[in-house]
């Protein structure tokens, strides 16, 4: 049950871990700026976010339906949806572009063979 002591304990642990992780990530960006690896403006322009996985017993179909509704309502970005699913949004966009390019090349070869 979501209100049970174990769930509250795990949620509290997750919140603490997220805060600790955010401190580390902010320090990483600050050190990168100090070393000249990123522009100092990145400290003000970049917002580092973290979200824990769901603690409740998961029904992936229900979660997907909820995400779809949130996306279609304009309150969930594709990037956040990817993050929730454990995917790298930017990498998935590269993968999709490569897939589309291969499909086009495959269709062109079929069309050429049938000519």
KATAHU-V646999 format. One record per helix or strand of 3 or more residues. SS is the DSSP state (H for helix, E for strand). FROM is the first residue (numbers start at 0). TO is the last residue. If there is no record, write none. Layout:
((SS:FROM:TO) (SS:FROM:TO))
//
This chain:
((H:4:33) (H:41:44) (H:59:71) (H:77:83) (H:88:113))
//
